């Protein structure tokens, strides 16, 4: 997370220019920022729940609920001092949008998050260790409780035809009774459907119909 204001040691804005955007490069002691500035005036209002990335003079700011300069718009990159990627994402009118990545100094991924117009929306993965991932889900900036994840997993299992064990119905001895398993529903059959008969049942029926033709063995 960036502080509210970043002191700039070197700013180069002449990298590339277009009618609506110009590129920005900011070199700081702990990182280098490469971004794009929208030269269009922001005509809409500001949402107090969103954090806006903007630039004014020789400072880059990240402010919640407003901005008093040019909004960053387009690809946003941060690099470690050695050139290793630190952050990568997309800004739309100053706010995060789409998939965002964060990396450690050694190049290992730290966080993968999904954003929609300045709010976390979807899955967020935090890579605690190489084999440990902490996953949470957001909806329009609000953290969803864990039960929503469990319900989504159960629905996914049912669609794949897998059985789902209900932990609340498991007794203390660890045995799993049949009623504790939420089995996938079977296809409905017509009223005239009859189960297939075994060979022994078929032979017995023939004997009953015509004992002379099909004598008992």
C-alpha positions as CSV (number, residue, x, y, z in Angstrom):
1,X,0.0,0.0,0.0
2,X,1.3,3.4,-1.0
3,X,1.4,6.2,1.6
4,X,-0.7,9.3,1.0
5,X,2.1,11.2,-0.6
6,X,5.3,9.9,-2.2
7,X,8.4,12.2,-2.4
8,X,9.7,12.0,-6.0
9,X,13.4,11.9,-6.7
10,X,13.0,11.8,-10.4
11,X,10.0,12.2,-12.6
12,X,10.1,11.7,-16.4
13,X,6.8,12.4,-18.1
14,X,8.2,12.5,-21.7
15,X,8.3,8.7,-22.2
16,X,5.3,8.6,-24.5
17,X,2.3,10.9,-25.0
18,X,-1.0,10.7,-26.7
19,X,-4.0,13.0,-26.9
20,X,-5.6,11.6,-23.8
21,X,-2.7,10.0,-21.8
22,X,0.9,10.5,-21.0
23,X,3.3,8.2,-19.4
24,X,4.8,8.7,-15.9
25,X,7.9,7.2,-14.3
26,X,8.7,7.9,-10.7
27,X,11.9,6.7,-9.0
28,X,11.8,6.3,-5.3
29,X,14.3,4.8,-2.8
30,X,12.3,1.6,-2.4
31,X,10.5,1.3,-5.7
32,X,10.0,2.6,-9.2
33,X,6.5,3.4,-10.5
34,X,5.5,3.3,-14.1
35,X,2.0,4.5,-14.9
36,X,-0.2,6.4,-17.3
37,X,-1.9,9.8,-16.5
38,X,-5.3,10.6,-18.0
39,X,-5.3,14.2,-19.3
40,X,-9.1,14.3,-19.4
41,X,-10.9,16.2,-16.6
42,X,-12.7,13.9,-14.2
43,X,-16.3,14.9,-14.6
44,X,-17.9,12.4,-12.3
45,X,-18.1,12.4,-8.5
46,X,-15.9,10.5,-6.1
47,X,-17.0,7.6,-4.0
48,X,-15.8,7.7,-0.4
49,X,-15.4,3.9,-0.4
50,X,-12.8,3.9,-3.2
51,X,-9.1,4.8,-3.1
52,X,-8.0,7.0,-6.0
53,X,-4.5,7.1,-7.5
54,X,-3.6,10.6,-8.8
55,X,-0.6,12.9,-9.5
56,X,0.0,16.5,-8.8
57,X,3.3,18.4,-9.2
58,X,6.1,16.0,-8.1
59,X,4.0,13.7,-5.9
60,X,1.9,10.6,-6.5
61,X,-1.0,10.3,-4.1
62,X,-3.5,7.6,-3.1
63,X,-6.5,9.1,-1.4
64,X,-9.8,7.6,-0.2
65,X,-12.9,9.4,-1.5
66,X,-11.3,12.1,-3.7
67,X,-8.5,13.5,-5.8
68,X,-7.2,17.0,-6.5
69,X,-5.0,16.3,-9.5
70,X,-4.6,14.2,-12.6
71,X,-6.0,10.7,-12.2
72,X,-3.8,7.7,-13.1
73,X,-5.5,5.6,-15.8
74,X,-4.2,2.5,-17.6
75,X,-1.5,-0.1,-16.7
76,X,0.2,0.4,-13.4
77,X,3.5,-1.1,-12.5
78,X,5.8,-1.0,-9.5
79,X,9.4,-2.5,-9.5
80,X,11.8,-3.3,-6.7
81,X,15.1,-1.4,-6.7
82,X,16.8,-4.3,-8.5
83,X,14.2,-4.3,-11.3
84,X,12.1,-7.2,-10.0
85,X,8.3,-6.8,-10.4
86,X,6.5,-5.6,-7.2
87,X,3.0,-4.7,-8.3
88,X,1.0,-5.0,-11.5
89,X,-2.6,-4.1,-12.3
90,X,-4.9,-1.8,-14.2
91,X,-6.3,1.6,-13.1
92,X,-9.6,2.9,-14.5
93,X,-10.2,6.6,-13.7
94,X,-7.9,6.4,-10.7
95,X,-9.2,3.2,-9.1
96,X,-8.2,-0.5,-9.3
97,X,-9.9,-2.7,-11.8
98,X,-9.4,-6.3,-12.9
99,X,-6.7,-8.7,-11.6
100,X,-3.9,-7.3,-9.5
101,X,-0.6,-9.0,-8.6
102,X,2.0,-8.4,-5.8
103,X,5.4,-10.0,-5.6
104,X,8.1,-10.3,-3.0
105,X,11.7,-9.0,-3.6
106,X,12.8,-12.6,-4.5
107,X,10.1,-12.8,-7.3
108,X,7.6,-15.1,-5.5
109,X,4.0,-14.1,-5.7
110,X,2.4,-12.7,-2.5
111,X,-1.1,-11.7,-3.4
112,X,-3.5,-12.2,-6.3
113,X,-6.7,-10.2,-6.0
114,X,-9.7,-9.3,-8.2
115,X,-11.1,-5.7,-8.3
116,X,-14.1,-4.1,-9.9
117,X,-14.2,-0.3,-10.1
118,X,-12.2,0.3,-7.0
119,X,-13.7,-2.5,-4.9
120,X,-12.4,-6.0,-4.2
121,X,-14.8,-8.3,-6.0
122,X,-14.1,-12.0,-6.3
123,X,-11.3,-14.2,-5.1
124,X,-8.3,-13.0,-3.2
125,X,-5.3,-15.4,-2.7
126,X,-2.5,-14.7,-0.2
127,X,0.5,-16.9,-0.6
128,X,1.7,-17.4,3.0
129,X,4.3,-20.0,2.0
130,X,5.2,-22.0,-1.0
131,X,2.6,-24.7,-0.2
132,X,0.1,-22.6,1.8
133,X,-2.5,-20.3,0.2
134,X,-5.1,-18.3,2.2
135,X,-8.2,-17.7,0.0
136,X,-11.1,-15.3,0.8
137,X,-13.9,-13.9,-1.3
138,X,-15.3,-10.4,-1.7
139,X,-18.4,-9.0,-3.2
140,X,-18.4,-5.3,-4.0
141,X,-15.8,-4.6,-1.3
142,X,-17.4,-6.7,1.4
143,X,-15.7,-9.8,2.8
144,X,-18.0,-12.9,2.4
145,X,-18.2,-15.2,5.4
146,X,-16.6,-18.7,5.1
147,X,-20.0,-20.4,4.8
148,X,-20.5,-18.9,1.3
149,X,-17.3,-20.6,0.1
150,X,-18.6,-23.9,1.6
151,X,-21.9,-23.6,-0.1
152,X,-20.3,-22.8,-3.5
153,X,-18.1,-25.9,-3.1
154,X,-21.1,-28.1,-2.3
155,X,-23.0,-26.8,-5.3
156,X,-19.9,-27.5,-7.5
157,X,-19.7,-31.0,-6.1
158,X,-23.3,-31.7,-6.8
159,X,-22.9,-30.5,-10.4
160,X,-20.0,-32.9,-10.9
161,X,-22.0,-35.8,-9.3
162,X,-19.8,-36.1,-6.2
163,X,-21.2,-36.9,-2.8
164,X,-21.0,-34.3,-0.1
165,X,-20.5,-35.3,3.6
166,X,-22.4,-33.2,6.1
167,X,-20.1,-32.7,9.1
168,X,-23.0,-31.9,11.4
169,X,-24.4,-35.4,11.1
170,X,-21.2,-37.3,11.8
171,X,-21.3,-39.0,15.2
172,X,-18.5,-38.9,17.8
173,X,-17.2,-42.4,16.8
174,X,-16.3,-41.2,13.4
175,X,-18.6,-43.5,11.5
176,X,-20.4,-41.8,8.6
177,X,-24.1,-42.9,8.4
178,X,-25.9,-42.9,5.1
179,X,-28.1,-40.0,6.1
180,X,-25.0,-37.8,6.6
181,X,-24.1,-38.0,2.9
182,X,-25.9,-35.7,0.6
183,X,-25.9,-37.8,-2.5
184,X,-26.5,-36.4,-6.0
185,X,-30.1,-36.6,-7.2
186,X,-31.0,-39.4,-9.7
187,X,-32.7,-38.8,-12.9
188,X,-36.5,-39.1,-12.7
189,X,-37.9,-42.1,-14.6
190,X,-41.3,-42.5,-16.2
191,X,-44.2,-44.3,-14.5
192,X,-43.9,-47.4,-16.8
193,X,-40.2,-47.8,-16.1
194,X,-39.3,-51.2,-14.6
195,X,-35.9,-52.2,-13.3
196,X,-33.9,-54.7,-15.4
197,X,-34.4,-58.3,-14.4
198,X,-31.5,-60.6,-13.6
199,X,-31.0,-63.8,-15.6
200,X,-32.4,-66.0,-12.8
201,X,-35.6,-63.8,-12.6
202,X,-36.1,-64.0,-16.4
203,X,-35.7,-67.8,-16.4
204,X,-38.1,-68.2,-13.5
205,X,-40.7,-66.1,-15.3
206,X,-40.4,-68.2,-18.5
207,X,-40.9,-71.4,-16.4
208,X,-44.0,-70.0,-14.8
209,X,-45.5,-69.0,-18.2
210,X,-45.0,-72.4,-19.9
211,X,-43.7,-75.2,-17.6
212,X,-43.6,-77.7,-20.5
213,X,-41.6,-75.5,-22.8
214,X,-39.2,-74.5,-20.1
215,X,-38.8,-77.5,-17.7
216,X,-37.0,-76.9,-14.5
217,X,-33.4,-78.0,-14.5
